[in-house]
Amino acid sequence: MVQRRQRERSLFEVLLPDGHKLWPDWLRKIDTLLEDEAVIEVVALGLEARWPQSRRRGRLGTPAEVVIRMLILKHLFDWSYDDLEREVRANLVYRAFTRIDAGEVPDAKTILKIARALGPEVIERLHRQVIEVAKRAGVTHGRRFRIDTTVVETNVHYPTDSTLLQDGVRALTRTMHQGCAALGDPPSAVRNRLRSVARRCIAIRLQSRREELRPALVRSYRRLMSTTYAVLRDAATMVRRVGQRVRTAMGTTVTRLRRVQQRLQELRPIVERVLDQTGARVIGGDIHVPEKVLSVFEPHTEAIRKGKMVKPTEFGKLVTIQETEHQIIAAYDVHTRRPADVTLWTAALDRHRLMFGRAPELATADRGFSSTSNEQAATDRGVRRVVLPWRGPKSPARRAYERQRWFRRGQRWRVGSEGRISVLKRRHGLDRCRYHGEEGMLRWVGLGVIANNLVSTATFSRNRTTA
C-alpha cells in the first residue's frame, strides 16, 4: 500500500536534542521546501498508478516522502544508487533529511525499481510543483528570460562500425544463452562466436591505421559482417523455438521465454541496421547514411556537432534549458530530433507566459536564436527588451542599437546560462545520462533540473534571510 509520509519519530528528537546543528543551511532549506503537500502528492499518485489496488490494500511500501527525498539527494550529489544507499545508511543528517531516521534504509535495487515507476510525466509535474514553490517563496516572478541548448550524452562508447557489430553479436549471444537456459538446453546449443568477432575487431583496428592496408580492412569487415549474419540467423531460429515453446510452457518459464523473445525481437532490427550502414560505408563508400545507429543499447542516440574544439561531435540528445531570474530553470525539453535553435524561441516564450501569466521584461539568447521574426515575435508578446545579437554583417544602425547600455547588460546576463549549464553538468550529472532509453533521458534531465532549482531556491532564500 502506498504511504504519503513516514510516521516514525525522528531519531534526532530521541538521541540528539541539538542534532539540528549538524545540518548544512542549504540542505535545511531544501528540507523545508520539500514539506509542500503538493510535491508529495505528485509522487504518491505516480506510485499508485503502478497498481491501482495499492491505494487501499497490500503491504506498506516505501512512503512517497522518502522516495522523492532519496531521489533528490541522489541528484543533488550525482551519486549512483549504491552510493545513495551507503551514504544514507551511514549519515544521520541524510537519514533525517530522507525521513528514514532510525528505520531501515531501502536498498539500491528497491529505489531503482520505484524510480522507474515515476515516468517522465510524473517528473514533469513534479518540476512544475517545484517552480510553484519557488514562486511562492518569492525567488522568481518571471521578469527575465534566457534560453540555451546543450547536449546530454548517452552512456555509450565512441561508435565505430566494428564495435557496433561486436556489441550486437555480444547482446544477441547473451540473450540466446538465456533462452537456452529457459528451454532447458545446454549453452553449447547456440554457437558462441565472440572470440572470432573480437579477433576480427582487433585486426580492423590495426588495419585502419594505414591506407595501404585498405583491401585487407575491407576483407576483415566482410568476414565480420558474415559472422554477424550467422548470429542473426541463429537468433531467428531461437525466436521461432521460443515462440513454439511459449504455447505449452507454464509458470515462471513463460515469463522468462517471453522476456527472451521480446529482447531478441528488439535487437534484431537494430543489428540489421548496423549491418546495412556498415556495408554502405565500408563497401559502398557512403558515409551519409540516414538514421544511423550509434549504439546497440541506446539506439535513440544522435550525433550532434555544437562547434566545440575539444569535443567536435557529441553523442546524445539536444536539451533546451529555459531560465528565469535567480538561476531558476523554468522549463526544459529533450528533443527527439535535433531542431534548429532559431525555431525554439517562440514556443519557449509562449511557455514562459503560460507559466508566469506575463511576458518577461527582458528576453535574451545567443546568436543561434537570432532572427528578425523572433525579435518581432517577442515584441508582439509584450517583451520590452529583446536582446538577440545579430548574425553576420551589421549595419551602422544595428551596431549602434547593440551598443546601448541595456543591450550589453542583457548580453552579460545571458552569459550566465553557460555557467548554469556547467553547474548542471558538473554538480547534477547532466554531462552523461546513466538511465536507459528515451524515458530514462527525460527522467535524468528532469531530476537534475529539479535538484538545481531546489539548490537555487534554498540559496536565494537563505541569502535574503541573512541580509
HELIX and SHEET records of a PDB file:
HELIX    1   1 LEU A   11  LEU A   15  1                                   5    
HELIX    2   2 GLY A   19  LEU A   22  5                                   4    
HELIX    3   3 ASP A   25  LEU A   33  1                                   9    
HELIX    4   4 GLU A   37  GLU A   48  1                                  12    
HELIX    5   5 PRO A   52  ARG A   55  5                                   4    
HELIX    6   6 ALA A   64  PHE A   77  1                                  14    
HELIX    7   7 TYR A   81  ALA A   90  1                                  10    
HELIX    8   8 LEU A   92  PHE A   97  1                                   6    
HELIX    9   9 ALA A  108  ALA A  117  1                                  10    
HELIX   10  10 PRO A  120  ARG A  136  1                                  17    
HELIX   11  11 ASP A  161  LEU A  183  1                                  23    
HELIX   12  12 PRO A  187  ALA A  189  5                                   3    
HELIX   13  13 LEU A  194  GLN A  207  1                                  14    
HELIX   14  14 GLU A  211  LEU A  213  5                                   3    
HELIX   15  15 ARG A  214  VAL A  246  1                                  33    
HELIX   16  16 THR A  252  THR A  278  1                                  27    
HELIX   17  17 GLY A  279  ILE A  283  3                                   5    
HELIX   18  18 GLU A  325  GLN A  327  5                                   3    
HELIX   19  19 ASP A  341  THR A  343  5                                   3    
HELIX   20  20 TRP A  345  PHE A  356  1                                  12    
HELIX   21  21 ARG A  367  PHE A  369  5                                   3    
HELIX   22  22 THR A  372  ASP A  380  1                                   9    
HELIX   23  23 PRO A  396  GLU A  402  1                                   7    
HELIX   24  24 ARG A  405  HIS A  428  1                                  24    
HELIX   25  25 GLY A  437  THR A  466  1                                  30    
SHEET    1   A 5 GLU A 302  ARG A 305  0                                        
SHEET    2   A 5 THR A 313  THR A 324 -1                                        
SHEET    3   A 5 ARG A 144  THR A 154 -1                                        
SHEET    4   A 5 LEU A 362  THR A 364  1                                        
SHEET    5   A 5 ARG A 385  VAL A 387  1                                        
SHEET    1   B 4 GLU A 302  ARG A 305  0                                        
SHEET    2   B 4 THR A 313  THR A 324 -1                                        
SHEET    3   B 4 ARG A 144  THR A 154 -1                                        
SHEET    4   B 4 ARG A 432  CYS A 433  1                                        
SHEET    1   C 3 GLU A 302  ARG A 305  0                                        
SHEET    2   C 3 THR A 313  THR A 324 -1                                        
SHEET    3   C 3 ILE A 328  VAL A 334 -1                                        
END                                                                             
